[in-house]
Amino acid sequence: MSDAVTRVLVLCTANAARSQIAEALFVTIGGTRVDVASAGSNPGAGPHPLAVAVLAERGIAWHDRTSKGIDSMIDRQWDLVITVCDNAREACPVIPGSRMLHWGLPDPADAGIEAFRDVAAELERRIRLLLVDLQPGP
């Protein structure tokens, strides 16, 4: 992708754990190279408390965020749409002009803080690799 700023949308079911963590990591790691948002196919009330805690461990304040629905993001132009759960992949509408990626990750919501840490570590790994890929060529 040749634009200086890559527009990234991250989707999961409730927009409470995986997609919120991914959005926070994209913002933190990608800085001004990305314009990122997250949403859910069936949004909940806000980020899961353990997602907020894991982000806080990484120095990222995320407690004031809300969950958003896919419908609120559909009209925007996205370069890249990443689904981070199988349910969101199934529910994701076609967004013309967007490259689609699927990063199926386990839902940490009922598994405890270690599961959230594992998901955050895996998301960080994938995001760092993707950002290298998105750098404009010479």
N, C-alpha and C positions, 0 to 999 in steps of 0.2 A: 504494500500500500504506500502510495507516494505522498499523501497529504502529511503535513507536519503534525497535525493533530488527528488521531484516530478516534472515531466515535464508537464506543463499546457499550452494549447493553447486555447485562447478565441476568438470566432468568432462572427462577426455581418456583416451587409451588407456593409457599407462604411468604416469600421475601422476608424471611426471619433469620436464617442461619447462613447457608452456603452462599447465596447471592449477595447478602449484606457483607459478609466477610470478603468476598471477591471484590465488591465495589470499593471497600475500604483499602484493600491491598493495591488495587489498580491506582487509586488516587495517590496513595503513599509512594508506591514504587514508580509509577508512570509519570507522576507530576504533570507538567504541562503538555506532555506528549499525548495524553489521552483525555477525552471528554467521556466520562463514564457514568452510568446510572444502573440501577438494578430494579427489578420488578418481579411480581409473582402472578401465577395463573389463578391463584386463590389466596390473595394477600391476607395476612393476619394483622394483629394489632401493632406490631413493631418488631424490632430486632429481638431475638431470643437473648435473655440475660447472660447466658454463657457465651454467646457470640460477642456480646459487648465486653465481657470479662477477658476473653482471649485476645480481642483487639487491644484492650487496655494493657495487657501484658506486653504487647508490642509497641506501646506508646501511642496508640491511636484512640482518640476519644470518639466514640460512636453512639453514646447513650441518648442523644437527642434526635435520632433518626426515626423515620416512620416507614411502614411498609407501603408499597405502591403496587397497583395492578398493571398488568400488561396493557390494558386499554389506554392508560394514561401515557404510554410511551409509543404507541403504534404510529402516530402521526409524525414523529420525528424521524429524521434520516440517520441511519446507523450504518457504519462500515462493517461492523462485526457484531453478531449476536451469539452469545455463548449460553447454552443451557447447561446447568450444573446438576440437574436431576432428570430422571426418565419421565416423570409426570409432566414437567415443564416442556420437555422435548415433544411430547405428544400434543400438548395444548398450544404450543407456539405457532402463531400464525406465520404465514409467509410474509416476509418483509422485503419487498423488492429492493434490489441494489445492495443487499447485505450478505456478507459471507457468514455462513452458519458453522458453528463448532459445537460439539457436544462433549462435555466433561462430566460424565456420570459419576457422581461421588455419593457415598453413603450419607444418609441423613443422620446427623449427630444429635438431633433434638432429644432423644430419649436415652442417650448412651453416656452422658456425663462429660466432664470437662476435658478428659483425655481425647475423646472422640472429636471435640471441637478443635483441640490443638492439632490433631492429625489432619483434619480437613483444612485448617488454616495453612499448615506446612505444605500440604499437597497443592493447594491453590497458589501459594507463593511460588512454589517451584514452577508450576505451569505458566503463571503470569510472567515470571522472569524470562522463561524461554520464549514465550510469545512476543514479549517486548523486544527481544533481540531480533526476531523475525520481522517485526513491524518497522524497524529502523530503515529509513530510506537508503537506497544504494548510492554508490558514488556517481 
